[in-house]
Amino acid sequence: MNDRILVAPTDLLGDGVFETVHLRPTGPWLLEQHLARLARSAAILGLPEPDVTPIRERVFVATGALRIIYTRSLLDASVSPLPESALRERRDGVRVLSADLGISVRRRPPWSISGAKSLSYAENFAARRWAARQGADDLIWLSTEGYVLEAPTSSVVWLTGDELCTVPPDEADILPGITAAHLLSSAPAVGLRPAERMISLPELAAADGIWLSSSLRGLAEVTELDGTPRPRSPWTGRLLAALGFSAG
């Protein structure tokens, strides 16, 4: 890691990967899972496997957000405060729109890097800005077949009966959600059955609860989908507690 970040020209083209880790008083939350995904993303982009030993050995005394960046010229880790938006969305929930991503889950190009957490994130942020102009907080991307994929910076999780679900990343060719996977692994402890399956937008709208999951937010409950308000789920607090977050 560098004390001073030196950026190569190729890095400015987004030819790299990153991870965002929640820093807790006990240390970086789910660090090994994030480092494993960093290596997986690097492999998708054809980057050498990163030597993450300096990150494993570093002692983090702050709480907030740990951002790890890996490109062909550097490996860097920096700490910043937890965004206020993450706390607000965890507490108040989010109003969400659906949008066709224009990509088929059956006909992805062989050079697709959609399963990697790449630095090419401009479209993700542009999507959230577009949602904000429509009076929403976030959006959910759909495939051309009408399947739910993911949100620009989070995974989609939903509850139907006693089944807690998320989208299977390999089948949908999306980024594997670390928080979503950890939540599903904790589902039996709170009396729920974990599952991964594809789901259409009408099926999602009929779910008993919908959340966007990410490392810093934990869970943000979807309180409105495509302009239709949704009742708050009694499971939100319990699921946040299962992840070690408070709802406040």
NUSEKE-402862 format. One record per residue: residue in one letter; x, y, z of N, C-alpha, C, O in turn. Coordinates in steps of 0.05 Angstrom, whole numbers, plus 5000, padded with zeros to 4 digits. Atoms other than C-alpha are relative to their C-alpha. Example, Ala and Ser with C-alpha at 12.3 -4.5 7.8 and 13.67 -1.06 7.14 Angstrom:
<nodes>
aa  n.east  n.north  n.up  ca.east  ca.north  ca.up  c.east  c.north  c.up  o.east  o.north  o.up
a  5018  4976  5000  5246  4910  5156  5018  5024  5000  5039  5024  5013
s  4984  4976  4999  5273  4979  5143  4985  5022  5014  4995  5044  5018
</nodes>
This chain:
<nodes>
aa  n.east  n.north  n.up  ca.east  ca.north  ca.up  c.east  c.north  c.up  o.east  o.north  o.up
m  5017  4976  5000  5000  5000  5000  5017  5025  5000  5040  5024  5010
n  4985  4975  5002  5022  5071  4986  4989  5021  5020  4965  5024  5023
d  5009  4977  4985  5022  5130  5034  4989  5022  4982  4971  5037  4989
r  5008  4981  5020  5015  5172  4972  4991  4985  4976  5006  4969  4966
i  5011  5015  5023  4970  5147  4916  5012  5010  4974  5010  5034  4968
l  4989  4993  5026  5006  5147  4849  4982  4987  4979  4980  4962  4978
v  5019  5010  5019  4957  5140  4793  5012  4998  4972  5022  5018  4961
a  4991  5004  5027  4977  5110  4726  4978  5009  4981  4955  5008  4988
p  5021  4992  5019  4941  5134  4663  4979  4980  4995  4955  4987  4992
t  5020  5021  5004  4907  5067  4655  4980  4999  5022  4957  4990  5019
d  5018  5000  4978  4877  5074  4724  4977  5019  4996  4955  5015  5007
l  5021  4980  5004  4838  5134  4701  4978  4989  4981  4957  5002  4979
l  5020  5013  5017  4801  5088  4653  4983  4980  5015  4967  4966  5002
g  5016  5018  4984  4771  5048  4710  5010  4972  4999  4995  4953  5006
d  4989  5027  5002  4817  4988  4699  5010  4991  5027  5034  4988  5031
g  4993  5008  4973  4815  4966  4771  4975  4991  5015  4953  4992  5004
v  5023  5010  4984  4771  4939  4827  5002  5013  5027  5022  5024  5035
f  5000  4989  4974  4751  4961  4896  4981  4985  5019  4964  4970  5009
e  5018  5010  4979  4716  4941  4961  4995  5021  5020  5013  5038  5026
t  5007  4982  4978  4681  4980  5015  4992  4983  5024  4974  4967  5022
v  5003  5016  4976  4685  4950  5085  4990  5017  5023  5000  5039  5027
h  5010  4986  4976  4646  4971  5147  5019  4996  5023  5024  4974  5032
l  4982  5001  4977  4694  4988  5202  4984  5003  5026  4970  5022  5030
r  5014  5001  4974  4667  4970  5271  5020  5002  5022  5044  4999  5018
p  4981  4999  4978  4697  4977  5340  5016  4974  5002  5039  4974  5013
t  4986  5026  5000  4716  4903  5333  5019  4996  4977  5033  4976  4976
g  4983  5002  5024  4752  4916  5267  4984  5000  4975  4960  5004  4975
p  5014  5000  5026  4735  4910  5193  4980  4976  4999  4988  4953  5003
w  5021  5021  5000  4669  4871  5187  5001  4984  4974  5001  4995  4952
l  4999  5019  5023  4672  4810  5141  5023  5006  4981  5021  5004  4957
l  4977  4992  5016  4741  4831  5118  5009  4977  4981  5014  4983  4957
e  4990  5022  5018  4762  4762  5091  4982  4996  4976  4991  4990  4954
q  5018  5002  5022  4699  4758  5049  5004  5022  4979  5003  5017  4955
h  4994  4978  5019  4714  4826  5019  5026  4996  4986  5028  5002  4962
l  4974  5005  5013  4786  4808  5005  4998  4978  4979  5010  4979  4958
a  5004  5022  5020  4764  4744  4971  4985  5010  4975  4992  5003  4953
r  5015  4989  5024  4715  4783  4927  5018  5019  4985  5016  5021  4960
l  4981  4983  5014  4770  4834  4912  5017  4983  4981  5022  4990  4958
a  4984  5018  5016  4813  4776  4886  4984  4989  4977  4994  4986  4954
r  5017  5010  5021  4754  4748  4847  4995  5021  4978  4996  5015  4954
s  5004  4978  5019  4740  4816  4815  5025  5005  4983  5024  5009  4959
a  4974  4996  5014  4814  4824  4798  5004  4979  4978  5013  4985  4956
a  4997  5021  5019  4814  4757  4763  4982  5004  4975  4990  4999  4953
i  5019  4994  5022  4753  4777  4721  5012  5021  4981  5009  5019  4957
l  4988  4979  5016  4791  4839  4698  5028  4993  4989  5041  5008  4975
g  4973  5009  5009  4855  4799  4685  5022  5013  5015  5045  5015  5005
l  4979  4988  4983  4893  4833  4742  5014  4978  5015  5002  4957  5021
p  4987  5020  4984  4946  4794  4780  4986  4999  5028  4974  5018  5037
e  5012  5003  4973  4922  4767  4847  5013  5020  5019  5038  5021  5021
p  4988  4979  4982  4931  4823  4898  5012  4987  5025  5002  4967  5036
d  4988  5007  4974  4977  4814  4958  4987  5018  5021  4995  5041  5024
v  5015  4985  4980  4930  4836  5013  5011  4998  5028  4998  5006  5047
t  4988  5003  4974  4977  4820  5070  5001  5026  5015  4995  5027  5039
p  4998  4975  4984  4988  4894  5088  4973  5009  5011  4971  5021  5032
i  5027  4993  4990  4912  4903  5095  4993  4982  5024  4982  4991  5044
r  5006  5018  4978  4905  4841  5139  5015  5008  5025  5005  5005  5047
e  4983  4994  4977  4962  4864  5183  4996  5028  5012  5005  5034  5034
r  5004  4973  4990  4940  4936  5190  4980  5001  5023  4960  4987  5022
v  5018  4996  4978  4907  4957  5255  4983  5025  4995  4994  5047  4992
f  5018  4977  5005  4846  5001  5244  4987  5008  5027  4973  4992  5039
v  5010  4991  4974  4828  5042  5305  4975  5018  4996  4961  5024  5016
a  5024  4983  5005  4773  5084  5272  4976  4983  4992  4979  4959  4986
t  5025  5012  5011  4701  5066  5255  4992  5016  4976  4998  5040  4974
g  5009  4986  5024  4669  5084  5189  5002  4981  4976  4992  4959  4977
a  4999  5015  5025  4684  5060  5118  5029  4996  4992  5045  5016  4991
l  4974  5007  5010  4747  5025  5095  4997  4994  4970  4983  4976  4962
r  5001  5004  5029  4757  5031  5020  5027  4990  4990  5048  5002  4994
i  4976  5013  5011  4806  4985  4985  4999  5002  4970  4979  4995  4958
i  4998  4997  5029  4828  5001  4914  5024  4984  4990  5045  4986  5001
y  4978  5016  5012  4869  4954  4870  4999  5004  4970  4979  4999  4957
t  4997  4996  5029  4893  4972  4800  5026  4987  4991  5039  4973  5007
r  4976  5012  5010  4950  4951  4756  5025  5014  5011  5048  5004  5008
s  4977  4986  4990  4994  5002  4791  5000  5004  5030  5020  5013  5041
l  5000  4994  4971  4972  5005  4864  4980  4982  5015  4960  4972  5003
l  5019  5010  4980  4938  4974  4924  4999  5020  5022  5019  5025  5035
d  5003  4979  4980  4911  5027  4971  4976  4995  5017  4955  4985  5008
a  5022  5001  4981  4867  5028  5033  4998  5026  5014  5018  5036  5024
s  5005  4975  4986  4836  5090  5063  4975  4998  5017  4957  4982  5011
v  5023  5000  4982  4787  5105  5119  4986  5027  4999  4999  5047  4998
s  5016  4976  4999  4731  5155  5118  4976  4996  5018  4969  4974  5025
p  5023  5003  4983  4671  5170  5162  4977  4986  4986  4975  4986  4961
l  5024  5013  5012  4607  5131  5152  4982  5021  4988  4975  5040  5002
p  5017  4979  5012  4563  5170  5103  4974  5003  5016  4962  4983  5024
e  5026  4995  4986  4502  5202  5136  4978  4987  4985  4958  4978  4997
s  5022  5012  5016  4460  5175  5078  4997  4970  5008  4974  4960  5007
a  5002  5029  4993  4476  5103  5100  4984  4997  5026  4967  4979  5028
l  5015  5001  4975  4449  5117  5170  4971  5007  4995  4953  4995  5006
r  5028  4991  5006  4388  5154  5143  4984  4978  4986  4961  4973  4993
e  5015  5021  5015  4369  5099  5094  4995  4975  5016  4975  4962  5013
r  5004  5023  4982  4379  5045  5146  4977  5005  5018  4961  4987  5025
r  5021  4992  4980  4332  5083  5193  4973  5004  4986  4953  4994  4996
d  5025  4992  5012  4280  5110  5145  4991  4983  4976  4968  4985  4968
g  5007  5015  5024  4282  5062  5086  5004  5017  4975  5014  5039  4976
v  4995  4987  5026  4285  5080  5012  4976  4997  4982  4962  4977  4982
r  5020  5001  5022  4237  5097  4956  5015  4992  4975  5035  5003  4968
v  4985  5013  5021  4257  5055  4896  4983  5000  4974  4959  4995  4975
l  5012  5004  5027  4242  5055  4821  5013  4976  4987  5036  4968  4994
s  4988  5021  5016  4253  4997  4774  5007  5011  4973  4994  5029  4963
a  4991  4991  5026  4290  5006  4709  5013  4977  4984  5028  4962  4995
d  4989  5021  5017  4308  4961  4650  5029  5008  4994  5035  5029  4984
l  4971  4996  5004  4384  4955  4647  5008  4996  4971  5029  5005  4962
g  4995  5005  5029  4379  4934  4574  5019  4977  4995  5032  4976  4974
i  4982  5022  5002  4419  4871  4587  4985  4974  5005  4969  4973  5024
s  5013  5026  4997  4396  4799  4579  5017  4982  5018  5041  4981  5016
v  4986  5019  4983  4414  4748  4632  5008  4975  4984  5025  4959  4993
r  4994  5023  5017  4416  4696  4576  5021  5006  4979  5032  4987  4967
r  4982  4993  5022  4460  4734  4527  5020  5022  5008  5022  5042  4995
r  4979  4981  4992  4515  4770  4565  5024  4996  4981  5031  4974  4974
p  4976  5002  5016  4576  4786  4522  5022  4986  5015  5024  4988  5039
p  4979  5015  4986  4637  4742  4537  5020  5018  5014  5034  5008  5031
w  4982  4982  4987  4676  4804  4558  4987  5015  5024  4999  5033  5036
s  5015  4987  4978  4624  4824  4611  5016  4999  5026  5026  4978  5033
i  4988  4999  4973  4653  4847  4678  4979  5007  5021  4986  5017  5042
s  5022  4992  4982  4585  4856  4711  5002  4985  5026  4990  4994  5046
g  4997  5015  4975  4604  4803  4763  5023  5010  5017  5028  4998  5038
a  4977  4989  4985  4664  4845  4786  4992  5027  5012  4976  5041  5000
k  5004  4973  4988  4665  4906  4832  5022  5017  4989  5042  5022  5002
s  4980  4985  5014  4703  4948  4782  4998  5030  5007  4978  5039  5017
l  5000  4971  4996  4723  5021  4787  4983  5015  4980  4978  5039  4983
s  5018  4987  5020  4678  5035  4727  4972  5003  5012  4954  4989  5004
y  5025  4997  4985  4623  5060  4772  4984  5025  4993  4964  5031  5006
a  5013  4976  5007  4602  5123  4736  4970  4995  4994  4953  5011  5001
e  5027  5006  5008  4539  5090  4708  4983  4994  5025  4959  5001  5026
n  5015  5005  4975  4519  5066  4778  4992  5025  5014  4969  5028  5022
f  5006  4974  4987  4523  5136  4807  4980  5016  4983  4963  5030  4993
a  5019  4985  5017  4488  5165  4746  4972  4989  5003  4952  5004  5002
a  5026  5012  4996  4431  5115  4757  4987  5010  5025  4963  5016  5025
r  5011  4990  4975  4422  5138  4828  4992  5030  4998  4972  5038  5010
r  5007  4972  5004  4423  5211  4807  4975  5002  4984  4958  5020  4989
w  5024  5000  5016  4370  5196  4755  4976  4993  5018  4955  5006  5016
a  5022  5007  4982  4327  5163  4809  4993  5024  5018  4970  5029  5023
a  5004  4977  4983  4336  5224  4853  4984  5022  4985  4967  5035  4997
r  5015  4980  5016  4310  5269  4797  4971  4992  4996  4954  5009  4991
q  5028  5010  5002  4248  5225  4794  4986  5000  5027  4963  4991  5030
g  5012  5000  4973  4236  5235  4869  5004  4975  5016  4990  4971  5036
a  4995  5025  4986  4264  5168  4890  5028  5001  5012  5043  5019  5007
d  4974  5002  4987  4324  5147  4932  5019  4981  4985  5044  4984  4987
d  4983  5020  5012  4349  5088  4891  4983  4986  4979  4960  4993  4974
l  5015  5016  5020  4330  5039  4836  5009  4972  5000  5030  4965  5011
i  4994  5028  5004  4329  4966  4820  5001  4994  4971  4983  5000  4956
w  4997  5007  5028  4356  4942  4754  4986  4974  4993  4986  4955  5008
l  5013  5024  5011  4318  4892  4712  5014  4991  4975  5025  5007  4960
s  4990  5010  5025  4341  4847  4656  4979  5005  4978  4956  5011  4984
t  5019  4997  5022  4308  4851  4587  4978  4980  5002  4956  4984  4991
e  5021  5020  4996  4270  4788  4607  4981  5007  5023  4961  4994  5027
g  5017  4992  4978  4240  4825  4667  5008  4989  5027  4993  4992  5046
y  4991  5010  4974  4281  4792  4721  5014  5022  5017  5028  5039  5006
v  4986  4982  4981  4305  4831  4782  5029  4992  5001  5036  4968  5003
l  4971  5005  4999  4381  4838  4782  5011  5010  5026  5015  4995  5045
e  4988  4988  4977  4410  4886  4833  4995  5030  5000  4983  5040  4980
a  5000  4971  5000  4413  4959  4853  5028  5010  4994  5047  4995  4995
p  4974  4990  5008  4470  5005  4832  5022  4996  5020  5045  4992  5012
t  4979  5003  4980  4507  4999  4898  4991  4980  5022  5001  4982  5044
s  5010  5019  4980  4470  4942  4934  4987  4976  4987  4982  4976  4963
s  5014  5024  5008  4438  4874  4930  4971  5002  5008  4964  5018  5025
v  5028  5000  4994  4364  4860  4931  4994  4975  5017  5001  4953  5009
v  5008  5022  4982  4336  4817  4988  4970  5003  5005  4960  5025  5007
w  5029  4999  4994  4263  4799  4999  4991  4977  5016  5004  4956  5018
l  5012  5020  4983  4218  4759  5045  4973  4993  4989  4956  5010  4985
t  5026  5011  5008  4161  4715  5022  4993  4977  5019  5005  4956  5018
g  5006  5020  4980  4128  4677  5078  5023  4998  5019  5031  5018  5032
d  4976  5004  4982  4186  4647  5118  5025  4996  4983  5045  4986  4994
e  4977  5004  5018  4233  4647  5058  5014  5027  4995  5002  5045  4984
l  4984  4976  5004  4288  4700  5057  5018  4995  4976  5033  4976  4975
c  4988  5005  5027  4315  4707  4986  5018  5023  4991  5015  5046  4999
t  4986  4980  5016  4365  4742  4942  5004  4988  4973  4999  4964  4968
v  4996  5009  5027  4383  4737  4869  5026  4984  4998  5046  4992  5009
p  4975  5015  5003  4433  4682  4851  5020  5014  4982  5014  5018  4958
p  4982  4983  5015  4494  4721  4828  5011  4986  4975  5014  5000  4954
d  4989  5013  5024  4522  4668  4780  4979  4998  4978  4985  5002  4954
e  5021  5003  5020  4455  4657  4745  4994  5027  4987  4989  5029  4963
a  5006  4973  5010  4442  4732  4739  5024  5015  4989  5021  5036  4977
d  4975  4987  5008  4515  4749  4725  5002  5028  5013  5005  5048  4999
i  4998  4975  4985  4516  4803  4779  5021  4997  5022  5030  4975  5027
l  4980  5001  4978  4563  4821  4836  4989  4984  5023  4966  4990  5032
p  5009  5014  4976  4558  4772  4894  4999  5018  5024  5019  5032  5030
g  5003  4982  4978  4531  4810  4953  5010  4987  5026  4999  4967  5035
i  4989  5011  4975  4572  4798  5016  4981  5002  5023  4977  4983  5038
t  5020  4996  4978  4521  4828  5064  4976  4982  4996  4966  4971  5015
a  5024  5017  5005  4464  4791  5030  5006  4971  5006  4990  4957  5018
a  4992  5027  4994  4502  4725  5034  5002  4995  5030  4993  4974  5040
h  4997  5004  4971  4518  4735  5107  4972  5000  5013  4967  4985  5032
l  5027  4999  4989  4445  4753  5121  4986  4973  4996  4974  4963  5014
l  5013  5025  5005  4420  4690  5088  5012  4977  5016  4997  4959  5024
s  4988  5021  4983  4470  4648  5127  4990  5002  5028  4990  4982  5043
s  5010  4996  4973  4440  4678  5190  4970  4995  5002  4958  4996  5024
a  5029  5003  5001  4368  4666  5168  4989  4978  5018  4969  4983  5033
p  5011  5021  4983  4358  4599  5203  4999  5007  5030  4982  4998  5044
a  4999  4992  4972  4377  4630  5270  4977  5017  5008  4970  5018  5032
v  5024  4983  4994  4317  4677  5265  4975  4987  4990  4954  5000  4989
g  5024  5015  5008  4269  4623  5239  4992  5003  4971  4969  4998  4965
l  5007  4997  5028  4273  4637  5165  5017  4980  4983  5038  4971  4992
r  4986  5019  5018  4293  4593  5106  5014  5017  4978  5001  5033  4965
p  4985  4985  5020  4348  4621  5060  4996  4988  4972  4993  4963  4970
a  5003  5010  5027  4341  4616  4985  5011  5020  4980  5011  5044  4985
e  4992  4983  5023  4370  4643  4920  4983  4992  4976  4982  4969  4969
r  5016  5006  5024  4324  4649  4860  4995  5025  4984  4997  5047  4995
m  5007  4978  5017  4307  4692  4802  4971  5008  5006  4954  4992  5013
i  5027  4990  4993  4245  4736  4811  4993  5022  4980  5010  5038  4973
s  5010  4979  5017  4203  4780  4766  4992  5024  5017  4989  5022  5041
l  5008  4976  4985  4184  4851  4785  4972  4997  5013  4969  5004  5036
p  5026  5003  4986  4110  4834  4798  5002  4981  5024  4989  4986  5044
e  4996  5018  4977  4132  4776  4843  5014  5015  5023  5007  5011  5046
l  4986  4985  4979  4179  4823  4880  4981  5019  5013  4981  5022  5038
a  5019  4981  4989  4124  4874  4889  4980  4987  5019  4969  4999  5037
a  5019  5015  4982  4081  4820  4922  5014  4988  5024  5000  4976  5041
a  4985  5011  4977  4136  4801  4972  4991  5014  5026  4980  5036  5026
d  5008  4989  4973  4123  4812  5047  5020  5021  5009  5012  5038  5026
g  4980  4980  4993  4187  4853  5053  5021  5002  4979  5028  4981  4967
i  4979  4996  5019  4240  4882  5007  5021  5018  5012  5015  5038  5025
w  4978  4983  4990  4309  4909  5026  5022  5002  4980  5026  4984  4963
l  4974  4997  5014  4372  4935  4993  5022  4996  5021  5022  5009  5041
s  4979  5007  4981  4433  4906  5027  5027  5009  4990  5033  5005  4966
s  4973  4992  5007  4503  4934  5028  5017  5002  5025  5006  5002  5047
s  4983  5002  4977  4563  4936  5074  4996  5023  5020  4996  5018  5044
l  5002  4977  4982  4553  5006  5102  4971  5004  5010  4967  5011  5033
r  5028  4997  4992  4477  5009  5103  4990  4976  5016  4972  4979  5032
g  5012  5024  4989  4467  4938  5125  4976  4993  4984  4977  4979  4964
l  5026  5003  5015  4394  4938  5103  4986  5027  4999  4985  5041  5019
a  5017  4977  5003  4352  4994  5075  4973  4989  4990  4972  4979  4967
e  5025  5011  5009  4279  4974  5072  4987  5017  4978  4988  5041  4978
v  5015  4987  5022  4241  4990  5008  4973  5008  5010  4956  4990  5014
t  5026  4990  4990  4183  5033  5031  4981  5009  4978  4958  5014  4983
e  5016  4993  5023  4159  5051  4962  5013  4988  4975  5037  4992  4971
l  4990  5013  5024  4166  5013  4896  4984  5010  4976  4960  5005  4974
d  5013  4989  5023  4150  5048  4831  4976  5017  5007  4955  5015  4994
g  5021  4982  4993  4107  5099  4866  4979  4989  5019  4961  5003  5028
t  5019  5013  4983  4068  5049  4907  5011  4996  5028  5031  4982  5032
p  4990  5003  4973  4078  5055  4983  4998  4971  5010  4980  4957  5002
r  5000  5026  4989  4095  4992  5021  5000  5002  5031  5014  5019  5042
p  4999  4999  4970  4080  4978  5095  5027  4991  5010  5040  4974  4999
r  4975  5007  4988  4140  4973  5140  4999  4971  5010  4978  4963  5022
s  4999  5028  4991  4161  4901  5155  5009  4998  5029  5027  5012  5037
p  4991  5004  4973  4166  4878  5227  5027  4985  5001  5039  4982  5022
w  4975  5015  5000  4227  4838  5205  5024  5018  4997  5047  5008  5001
t  4977  4983  5005  4271  4898  5190  5019  5001  5024  5043  4997  5021
g  4983  4998  4976  4296  4907  5261  5013  4974  5007  5037  4974  5015
r  4988  5026  4993  4307  4833  5271  5023  4993  4981  5043  4981  4989
l  4980  5006  5020  4346  4826  5206  5025  5018  5004  5047  5009  5001
l  4977  4982  4994  4389  4887  5222  5015  4990  5024  5040  4990  5024
a  4987  5011  4976  4403  4857  5290  5017  4975  4994  5038  4971  5005
a  4985  5024  5008  4424  4792  5257  5026  5007  4987  5045  4992  4987
l  4975  4990  5013  4476  4833  5218  5017  5016  5019  5039  5024  5012
g  4984  4985  4980  4499  4869  5281  4996  5031  4997  5013  5046  5006
f  5006  4971  5003  4467  4937  5261  4976  5007  5019  4960  4990  5026
s  5024  4989  4987  4418  4980  5300  4983  5014  4979  4994  5024  4959
a  5018  4987  5019  4357  5008  5265  5001  5030  5002  4992  5043  4983
g  5000  4972  4995  4367  5077  5294  5024  5015  4987  5026  5039  4989
</nodes>
